[in-house]
Amino acid sequence: MANDYYLLPSLFPMKKIILISDTHGFIPETFWKYLDGADELWHAGDVGTVDIIDKLKEKIEVKGVYGNIDGEEIRKEFKEYKAMIVQGVKILMLHIGGKPYVYSTRMRELMAHYKPEVVVCGHSHILRVEYDKRSKVLFMNPGALGRQGFHHVKTFLRFNIHEGKVSDMEVIELEARAQKFEE
């Protein structure tokens, strides 16, 4: 029959992604359980120490970029940006990328070259997911998972990529960032 091809298995099996950023050398204990069932972890920079990458790689496949605080060891592990196709979706990741309508110069250059469908950034410590109508990209910044910075709650994103689409996006909020107490 003419429509039998719809019964074939998908060419793009679902990938379950965890997206984190700005760990600054720290991952909370409450985070690790979220790796169960995930296929990949993406780190959008400011890792802090190579130990973080090593611990993550023991549990899951890790892809990422270095951030402005990351030293030589992490820059050997990750590059400035990562352009990839995951289950048919073109992804571009850069630590300091700006935000919709106000992208960094470097992000605009990379977007013009790679023509991504999804743009991933970190750096701001501000969780933001937004479809940028002008650039026709899904913008994702998972906020910050570490304990350094001005964010009040540690956050990250969990989502699926299946048949060329991002779906089932979840914002996960963990405990409050450690506060300094005045004496």
Secondary structure, 3 states (H helix, E strand, C coil): CCCHHHHCCCCCCCEEEEEECCCCCCCCHHHHHHHCCCCEEEECCCCCCHHHHHHHHCCCEEEEECCCCCCHHHHHHCECEEEEEECCEEEEEECCCEECCEECHHHHHHHHHHCCCEEECCCCCCEEEEEECCCCEEEEEECCCCCCCCCCEEEEEEEEEECCEEEEEEEEEEEECCCCCCC
